[in-house]
Every structure is written in structure tokens, then in C-alpha cells.
């Protein structure tokens, strides 16, 4: 997550999960190479299975998880726009800036520890809209929520 643009009139935040995408590409290449090596050595069934499953699963995970999300808060237009782009297409939602109450950090805790994501708290209608579809470790979601809240306070 990073700040793309910050001014009195507009705030733009973006999340590009490059690491997940690169890991998925690496997995596809490893399994494709392994499958081709098995095919070359005469293991037809094993090679085809490794090619189909070993490359298909990372491609499917990448298609579902690797999404570029952009959040644009625009005072001049009075809008909050969340744009999500992936290989599956583009999704864009726009709501009134006046309806945005604050940004907050949601916490998910399990046996491995806690992970976080930034959520937008809208009051009309009352709903929490996550910035990303996944939770992450570290303090970046908290820092982004603070940036949004500070930007909202300067205009009110």
C-alpha cells in the first residue's frame, strides 16, 4: 500500500501485491519445467498431471488474489471511488465523500498471530468497505488508515 497522490483536494492510495504475483509466476515456471522434464523422460501421465495441476492452481490463485486496488478520495467531486483491477476485469464503486465517517483497521487473529487490513466506515448506508480483500501483517494498514483519517479531518 502506498500513497500515489496527496493534496488538499484529493487523496489517492494504491495497493499492488507484486510479491504474490511474482510468487505465482515462479510456481508456474517451476511446475511447468518439472512437468516438461517428466514428459521428456517418458513419464507421460506424471508430466501431464504436473503441467495441468501444478501450473493450473497457481494461475487460478493468481487470478483470484492478485488485484490492484486504488482508493480515490476527491473533495472537488465529493466522491470516494474504489477501483479494483485484476485479470478477471475491472470493478469500480463510488460513494459520496460525506458518507465516509472514518477509516479503521480490522484485525484477524488466529494461531499464527494477527493480521490487519484497512476498512472504510460509511454511515449512510452503514457499512464497512475493506480496502483490500486480504489481511496482511505489519503496520502499513494502520498507517494508511491514519493518512485517510488525517486527510478527512483537514477538510471538515
N, C-alpha and C positions, 0 to 999 in steps of 0.2 A: 504494500500500500504506500502510495506517495501522493504528495500534493503536486498537481500539474499547474494550477493557477490559483493565486490568491490576491484579491483586491477588495476594495470596499463594496463593489457591485457584484462580484462573482467569486465563487469558490468551487474548484474542480479537484476531486480526488479520484485516484485510479488504482485498481488492483490488477496486476498481470502476473499470474502464477507461472513464471518461466521455469522454475525448478521442477515442478510437477510435469510440465510439458517435456522438458529435456529428459527426465527420468523415463517417461513413457516412450519416447523416441529411442532411448538407449535400450530399453527392454525389447522393443520390437526388433531392433537390429540384432541383438544377441540371439533371440529366439529364431529369427529368420536365418541367420548364419548357421546356427545349430541344426535347424531343420534341413537346410541345403546340404550340410555336411553329412547328415544321416542319409539323405536321398542319394548322395554321391557314393556312399559306402554300400548301397544296396538295401538299406532299411527303409523300404517304401512306406509301410504303414506308420512307423515311428516318425519318419521325416514329415509326412503329411500332417500327422497329428500335431507335431511341434510347430509346423508352419501355421496351421489353422488356429489352434488354441493359443499357442504361445505368442502369436502376433495379434490375434483377434481380441484377446482380453485386454492387453494394454491399449489398443486402439479404441476399444469401447470405453475403458476408464478415462482415457484422454478426452474423448468426445464429450463425456458427461461432466468431467471435473475441470477441464481447462477452459476457463471463461474469463474474458477481460470485462471487468465491471468498472463503469465510470459513473460517478455521482456529481451532478452539477447543481449547485445552489445559485440561483440567479435572482438578485434583488430587482433589477430593472424589469424583468418579465414576471416576477413574483412566483417563480416555479422551483420545484425540486424535481430533477429528472434523473432516473436511474436507468442506465443503458447497460445491457448485458449482451456480449457478443461471444459466440462460440462457433464451432464448426457446424452446429445444428441451426444457426441463424442468429437473428438479432431480436432482442426483446427490449422494449422501452416503455417505462411507466413515468407519468408526470402527475405531480400533485401540487397543490397550492403551497407556497412557502409559509403562508400564515398558519397553515395546519400543522407545520413541523414544530413540535414543542422542544425537543432536545435530541441529542444523540447519547446513547448509553452503551455500555459494554455488557454483553451477555456472556455468562460463564458456563462451561460444560465441564463437569468433573467426573472422572472415572478412576479406575485403579492405577492408571498411568500418570495421573495428575490432572491439572486444569488446563483448558484451552479457552480461547476468547474470540469474540467477533463483535464488530460494531453493529448496532442496530439503531434505526431511526424511529423515534417515538412520535407518531402522529396522533392528534387529538380529535380530528373530525374527518372520517370516522376513526374511532380509537383502534389503532393497530400498530404493531411493531414490524418494521420492514428491515430485514437483515441487509447489510451492505454486501456481504458475500454469502454463498451457500454453505461455507465450511467454517469451522473454528480453527484457530491457529495458536501456537504458543508464542510467548514473547509479549512485549509491551506495545507493539505497533497499533493494535486496535484501540487501546486506551488513548494513545497519543492522537490518533485520527479523530476519535470522539471528542477529545478536548479541543482540537482545531475547529471542528464543526460548532461546538458549543460557544467557543470564543467568538467565532465569526457571527453567529446568531445574536450574541449579546451586543456586539458593536452596532448592530443595525436597529436595536429595539430601544 
